[in-house]
Amino acid sequence: MEAVPARAHVYVAGVALAALYCLHLLPSVRAPWWAVALLAVLYAGGERLTGSFYPVLLAGAFLLPPPAAALVAVPGALLAPVARRPRLLRRIWRASQLAVAAWAASRVHWALGGRDAVVDSDFPYALVPAGAAVVVFCLLLTALDGGILALAEGVPARAAWQGLFVRSLAPIAVHGLAGLMMAVLWRSPYGPVAALLVLLPMCVSWWAFAQYHRERAAHQATIRALVQAVDIKDEYTRGHSERVGQASMMIARELGMDEGRIEVLRFAGILHDVGKLGVPTRLLRKDGPLTPEERRIIELHPEYGHEMVRGISFLGEARAAVLHHHERLDGSGYPYGLVGAQIPESARVVAVADAFDAMTSTRSYSRARPVGTALEELERCAGTQFDPRMVTALVRALGRHGWHPAVTADETTRVPGPRRPVGNRSGVRP
């Protein structure tokens, strides 16, 4: 079971008490209970289908008194599947957070006369109270989430809140428009049936969107597992894969590639050395010079890596980069000795990013070089070993943004010996 700090338990308890306060006037509220029950069922179904189906919650905030709007969220949040433990605490937290946010949104909406605007379909005035309610809903959700991140995971509260709010406002605004459409149709002569007919295509679209995000999360988890395995096997290059991914992304952006291709090249940089899982650990960690036979074994890692990832369809051209990132423009690289434009563009990007990080981080056989020195070496080898376009793109990107890798190698665990001659003009070990 995952440990949750005591202060986080106290925080969740406080939010749960606030939710109970929001619900305590329910017995005295005059509300259409059949509508509350129907919206609660719809929200519970949407929660299971998409993970967070806010249009129904916001429609409840536009249609119902605040305590009834708060109640709509509770059954679905308490019954929703939870992957991480402690599950009961997480369910209580989610139900309490949503109840408080829905109550506040409904309170603001009703205070600004939104109920009458919905009933009379008074556009564009209806957008004013609805917009205010959506902003309050987003503010409370992100503020509460920021608090729990600060207490449970040590994330700075202000940074967490600002990041969450910026990322959440646009999607929740779209949910708010869908909720307002539901509410207007609900109050129209066509009644709830029309609102449900509108909800159906929204459910399908949000389900597809949720599936996309789940698939993307699975892709990231697959890549993360492979990279962690490489980092564990070769302690001297820990963090290297992530940094090569970052540098590859910088080069791709400088070349004007579209975002989809930039993401694929990031994957290529991250996974370029995955084939080292097939290389004996003693060779990866060896301090002395490699024998010709040992070098031949290490030089098999691009082919090993390609075999490992060629069945992962979402990687696209990243698979070619894994196989060919040690090719050289003059044909003296490996595994196939490709020349010039025969080398896939993705591999030429990763080759430069790989060499740059290898030169600027400490290894078992060499100390880190300054960024300027590494760039001079890349420029010296441009046209023979590296593609000049890629080298120029990296130089420009670093000149504009600097080099601030998100992951840095541990350079204090060991004092490296003298640099080993590796038969590579850039001084980069294969």
C-alpha positions in Angstrom: 0.0 0.0 0.0 1.3 3.4 -0.9 2.1 5.6 2.1 0.0 8.8 2.4 1.4 11.5 4.8 -0.8 12.2 7.9 -1.2 15.8 6.8 -2.7 14.6 3.5 -5.2 12.6 5.5 -6.1 15.7 7.5 -6.5 17.7 4.3 -8.8 15.1 2.8 -10.8 15.0 6.0 -11.2 18.8 5.9 -12.4 18.7 2.3 -14.8 15.9 3.1 -16.3 17.9 5.9 -16.7 20.8 3.5 -18.6 18.5 1.2 -20.8 17.3 4.0 -21.6 21.0 4.7 -22.5 21.5 1.1 -24.9 18.5 1.3 -26.4 19.2 4.8 -29.3 21.3 3.4 -30.5 18.6 1.1 -33.6 17.6 3.2 -34.9 21.2 2.9 -34.2 21.7 -0.8 -37.1 21.6 -3.2 -35.6 19.8 -6.2 -36.8 17.4 -8.9 -35.3 14.3 -7.3 -35.9 12.2 -10.4 -33.6 14.7 -12.3 -31.0 14.5 -9.6 -31.0 10.7 -9.8 -30.9 10.7 -13.6 -28.0 13.1 -13.7 -26.2 11.1 -11.0 -26.6 7.9 -13.0 -25.4 9.6 -16.2 -22.3 11.0 -14.4 -21.5 7.6 -12.9 -21.7 6.0 -16.3 -19.6 8.8 -17.9 -17.0 8.5 -15.0 -16.5 4.8 -15.8 -16.4 5.5 -19.5 -14.1 8.5 -19.8 -12.6 9.1 -16.3 -14.0 12.6 -15.8 -17.3 13.5 -17.5 -17.8 17.1 -16.4 -20.6 18.1 -18.8 -23.2 16.3 -16.6 -21.8 17.8 -13.4 -22.0 21.3 -14.9 -25.4 20.7 -16.4 -26.5 19.8 -12.8 -24.9 23.0 -11.5 -27.0 25.0 -14.1 -30.2 23.1 -13.5 -30.3 22.3 -9.7 -30.0 24.1 -6.4 -26.4 23.9 -5.0 -26.9 21.0 -2.5 -28.6 18.9 -5.2 -25.9 19.8 -7.7 -23.2 18.6 -5.2 -25.0 15.3 -4.7 -24.9 14.5 -8.5 -21.1 13.9 -8.2 -21.0 11.7 -5.1 -22.3 8.2 -6.2 -20.2 8.2 -9.4 -17.0 9.3 -7.6 -17.4 6.8 -4.8 -18.1 3.9 -7.2 -15.4 4.8 -9.9 -12.5 2.4 -10.3 -9.3 3.5 -8.7 -6.0 2.1 -9.8 -3.8 3.3 -6.9 -4.0 2.6 -3.2 -5.4 3.5 -0.7 -8.5 3.3 -2.9 -11.1 4.3 -0.3 -9.2 7.4 0.6 -8.9 8.3 -3.0 -12.6 7.8 -3.7 -13.5 9.9 -0.7 -11.2 12.6 -1.9 -12.6 12.6 -5.4 -16.2 12.6 -4.3 -15.6 15.5 -1.8 -13.6 17.6 -4.2 -16.2 17.3 -7.0 -19.1 17.9 -4.5 -17.5 21.2 -3.3 -16.7 22.4 -6.8 -20.2 21.6 -8.1 -21.8 23.3 -5.1 -19.8 26.4 -5.6 -20.4 26.5 -9.4 -24.2 26.1 -8.8 -24.1 28.8 -6.1 -22.4 31.3 -8.4 -24.7 30.4 -11.4 -27.8 30.9 -9.4 -26.5 34.1 -7.7 -26.0 35.7 -11.1 -29.5 34.8 -12.3 -28.3 31.9 -14.5 -31.3 29.7 -13.7 -33.8 32.2 -15.3 -31.5 32.6 -18.3 -31.4 28.8 -18.8 -35.2 28.5 -18.5 -35.8 31.4 -20.9 -32.9 30.4 -23.2 -31.7 34.0 -22.9 -28.6 34.1 -25.1 -26.0 35.5 -25.0 -26.7 36.6 -21.4 -26.9 32.9 -20.3 -23.2 32.6 -21.1 -22.2 35.1 -18.4 -23.4 33.2 -15.3 -22.4 29.9 -17.0 -18.9 31.2 -17.7 -18.5 32.5 -14.1 -19.7 29.1 -12.8 -17.2 27.2 -15.0 -14.3 29.4 -13.9 -15.2 28.9 -10.2 -15.5 25.1 -10.8 -12.1 25.0 -12.4 -10.5 27.2 -9.7 -11.8 25.0 -6.9 -10.8 21.7 -8.6 -7.2 22.9 -9.4 -6.8 24.7 -6.0 -7.8 21.5 -4.1 -5.7 19.3 -6.4 -2.7 21.7 -5.9 -3.1 21.3 -2.1 -3.1 17.5 -2.2 -0.1 17.5 -4.5 1.8 19.8 -2.1 1.0 17.7 1.0 1.1 14.2 -0.4 3.9 14.5 -3.0 5.9 17.6 -1.9 5.2 19.6 -5.1 5.4 23.4 -4.5 1.7 24.5 -4.0 1.8 27.6 -6.1 3.6 26.0 -9.0 1.2 23.0 -8.9 -1.9 25.2 -8.8 -0.8 27.4 -11.6 0.1 24.5 -13.8 -3.1 22.7 -13.2 -5.3 25.7 -13.7 -3.6 26.7 -17.0 -3.9 23.1 -18.3 -7.5 22.6 -17.1 -9.3 25.8 -17.9 -9.7 25.2 -21.7 -10.9 21.6 -21.4 -13.3 22.5 -18.6 -14.6 25.5 -20.6 -15.5 23.1 -23.4 -17.2 20.8 -20.9 -19.1 23.8 -19.6 -20.5 24.7 -23.0 -21.6 21.1 -23.4 -23.3 21.3 -20.0 -25.0 24.5 -20.8 -26.3 23.0 -24.0 -27.7 20.1 -22.0 -29.3 22.4 -19.5 -31.0 24.6 -22.1 -32.4 21.6 -24.0 -33.5 20.0 -20.7 -35.5 23.1 -20.0 -36.8 23.4 -23.5 -40.2 22.1 -24.7 -38.4 18.9 -25.9 -37.3 18.1 -22.3 -34.6 15.8 -21.0 -34.9 13.4 -23.9 -33.4 16.1 -26.2 -30.6 16.7 -23.7 -29.8 13.0 -23.6 -29.7 12.8 -27.4 -27.2 15.6 -27.4 -25.2 13.8 -24.6 -24.8 10.6 -26.7 -22.4 11.9 -29.4 -20.6 13.8 -26.6 -20.1 10.5 -24.7 -18.7 8.9 -27.8 -16.3 11.7 -28.5 -15.1 11.9 -24.9 -14.7 8.1 -24.8 -12.5 8.2 -27.9 -10.5 11.1 -26.4 -10.1 9.1 -23.1 -9.0 6.0 -25.1 -6.4 8.1 -26.9 -5.0 9.4 -23.6 -5.0 5.9 -22.1 -3.1 4.6 -25.2 -0.6 7.5 -24.9 -0.1 6.7 -21.2 0.6 3.1 -22.1 3.1 4.1 -24.7 4.9 6.3 -22.2 4.9 3.5 -19.6 6.4 1.1 -22.2 9.2 3.5 -23.1 9.8 4.4 -19.4 10.2 0.7 -18.5 12.7 0.1 -21.3 14.8 3.2 -20.4 14.8 2.3 -16.8 16.1 -1.2 -17.7 19.0 0.4 -19.7 19.8 2.9 -16.9 20.0 0.0 -14.3 22.3 -2.0 -16.6 24.7 0.8 -17.4 25.0 3.1 -14.3 27.4 5.5 -16.0 24.9 6.6 -18.6 21.9 7.0 -16.3 19.8 9.8 -17.6 21.6 9.7 -21.0 18.6 8.4 -22.9 16.3 11.2 -21.6 18.8 13.8 -22.4 19.3 12.5 -25.9 15.5 12.6 -26.3 15.5 16.2 -25.2 18.4 17.2 -27.6 16.7 15.4 -30.5 13.5 17.3 -29.8 15.4 20.6 -29.8 17.0 19.7 -33.2 13.7 18.7 -34.7 12.0 21.9 -33.6 14.8 24.0 -35.0 14.4 22.2 -38.3 10.7 23.1 -38.3 9.2 19.6 -38.0 5.6 19.2 -37.0 4.7 18.3 -33.4 3.8 14.7 -34.2 7.2 14.1 -35.7 9.0 15.9 -32.9 7.4 13.5 -30.5 8.5 10.5 -32.5 12.1 11.9 -32.6 11.9 12.3 -28.8 11.0 8.6 -28.6 13.9 7.8 -30.9 16.4 9.7 -28.8 15.1 8.1 -25.6 15.2 4.5 -27.0 18.3 4.7 -29.2 20.4 2.6 -26.8 17.8 0.1 -25.7 19.8 -2.6 -27.5 22.4 -2.4 -24.8 20.2 -4.6 -22.8 21.6 -7.4 -25.0 25.2 -6.4 -24.4 27.1 -8.0 -21.4 27.2 -5.6 -18.5 30.9 -6.1 -17.9 31.6 -4.6 -21.4 29.4 -1.5 -20.7 31.1 -0.8 -17.4 34.7 -1.7 -18.5 37.2 1.0 -17.6 40.1 -0.1 -19.9 40.3 -0.1 -23.7 38.0 -2.4 -25.5 39.5 -5.3 -27.5 38.4 -5.6 -31.2 36.1 -8.5 -30.2 34.5 -6.6 -27.4 34.0 -3.6 -29.7 32.3 -5.9 -32.3 29.9 -7.1 -29.5 29.0 -3.6 -28.4 28.5 -2.6 -32.0 25.7 -5.1 -32.2 23.5 -3.0 -29.9 21.7 -1.1 -32.7 20.5 -4.3 -34.2 19.5 -5.7 -30.9 17.5 -2.5 -30.2 15.8 -2.6 -33.6 14.7 -6.2 -32.9 13.3 -5.1 -29.5 11.2 -2.2 -30.8 10.3 -3.1 -34.4 7.0 -4.6 -33.3 6.0 -1.3 -31.5 3.9 0.3 -34.2 3.5 3.8 -32.6 7.3 4.4 -32.7 7.2 4.9 -36.5 10.5 6.3 -37.9 12.0 6.1 -34.4 12.7 2.4 -35.1 15.0 3.4 -38.0 16.8 5.8 -35.7 17.5 3.0 -33.2 19.0 0.9 -35.9 21.1 3.5 -37.8 22.1 6.1 -35.2 25.8 5.0 -35.4 26.0 5.3 -39.2 28.3 8.0 -40.5 28.0 10.2 -43.6 31.3 9.0 -45.0 30.1 5.3 -44.8 32.5 4.3 -42.0 29.7 3.8 -39.4 27.8 0.7 -38.4 25.9 -1.6 -38.6 25.5 -1.3 -42.5 28.0 1.4 -43.5 25.3 3.6 -45.1 26.4 6.8 -46.8 25.0 10.3 -46.8 21.3 10.5 -47.6 21.0 6.7 -47.3 20.9 7.2 -43.5 17.4 8.0 -42.4 16.9 11.6 -41.3 15.7 10.5 -37.8 19.0 8.6 -37.3 21.0 11.7 -38.4 19.2 13.7 -35.8 19.7 11.2 -33.0 23.4 10.7 -33.9 24.2 14.4 -33.2 22.1 14.4 -30.0 23.8 11.2 -28.8 27.3 12.4 -29.5 26.6 15.8 -27.9 25.3 14.3 -24.6 28.1 11.7 -24.6 30.7 14.5 -24.7 29.0 16.7 -22.2 28.4 14.1 -19.5 30.9 12.1 -17.4 31.4 8.4 -18.4 33.5 5.6 -17.0 36.2 6.4 -19.7 36.0 10.2 -20.0 35.2 13.4 -18.1 32.4 15.7 -19.3 33.5 18.5 -21.7 32.1 22.0 -21.7 29.1 22.6 -24.0 31.1 24.9 -26.3 33.9 22.4 -26.7 31.4 19.7 -27.6 29.8 21.9 -30.2 33.2 22.7 -31.7 33.9 19.0 -32.0 30.5 18.3 -33.6 31.2 21.1 -36.2 34.7 19.7 -36.9 33.1 16.3 -37.6 30.2 17.7 -39.6 30.2 16.4 -43.2 32.2 13.3 -42.4 30.5 11.8 -39.3 27.5 14.0 -38.7 24.9 15.8 -40.9 25.8 19.5 -41.0 22.1 20.5 -41.0 21.6 18.7 -37.7 24.7 20.1 -36.1 23.8 23.6 -37.2 20.3 23.1 -35.8 21.6 22.0 -32.4 24.0 24.9 -32.3 21.2 27.4 -33.0 18.8 25.7 -30.6 21.4 25.8 -27.8 22.3 29.4 -28.6 18.7 30.4 -28.2 17.6 28.2 -25.3 20.8 27.0 -23.6 21.3 23.4 -22.3 19.2 22.7 -19.3 18.7 18.9 -19.3 15.7 17.7 -17.2 17.8 14.6 -16.2 21.4 14.8 -15.3 23.9 12.1 -14.8 25.4 11.4 -11.4 29.0 12.6 -11.8 30.0 12.2 -8.2 29.8 8.5 -7.8 33.1 7.7 -9.3 36.3 9.5 -10.4 36.8 8.4 -14.0 40.2 7.3 -15.3 41.9 8.7 -18.4 39.9 8.8 -21.5 40.1 5.7 -23.6 41.0 5.8 -27.2 37.9 4.5 -29.0 38.8 5.0 -32.7 36.0 7.6 -33.1 36.8 11.2 -34.2 34.3 12.7 -31.8 35.6 10.8 -28.8 32.3 9.1 -28.3 32.1 5.5 -27.3 29.6 3.3 -29.2 
